[in-house]
Amino acid sequence: MARSFDELVKRTTTKAVREKAARRSRELLAELLLSEIRKLADMSQRELAAALGIKQPSLSKLEHQDDMQISTLKGIVQALGGELSVLAKFPRGTVRVRQFDRSRRHRPSSRPRELTLV
């Protein structure tokens, strides 16, 4: 009788090992390249380029860059159906940088007294 892969894994590994593998899977999925995100969104380069109002070779170049403007990245993420958040990690915690979020832009106070951690 055939058994599923999940049954085999459950029978041959400990719960701790399965939990560690699941955590690592979530970490890997949380660290994707733009091209991988586009493919998961089931869009071709041609489709995404059209949504952005650029040509496919330009999108290909963007997908291979390791540096781009935040507004460009935000446009790509939005065209894929997502929302971009910019996070800054510090030893005391992580904060969301709101400067690039025009819909929630607010007047800065004179000087923040402490970091608001995410």
C-alpha positions, 0 to 999 in steps of 0.5 A: 500500500502506498504511503504519502510523503507526509506520513513517511516524514511523520513516521521517521522524524521527531516532532522537534525536527519537523518543527525546525524544518517548518520554521526554516521553510517559513524563513526561506519563503520570507526571503525571496528575490523579486523574480521569485515573488513575481513567479509566485504571483503567477505573473510573467515579466511581460505582464508585470512590465505592462502593469508598470508601464515599462518594457520587459527588458527594463523589468528584467534589469530591475529584477537583477539589480541589487540596488534600486530606489524605494519608489521603484520597489514600492511600485513593483510590489504594488503591481504584484498585489502587495504592500511595501514596508521598510523596516530598520533593525537595531540592537534594541529592536526593529522599527518601521520607517514611515517616511516612504508611506505617503498615505500615513505620512505625519508631521514629525514631532520635535524629537522622538523620546524612544523607539517604537518597536515593531 
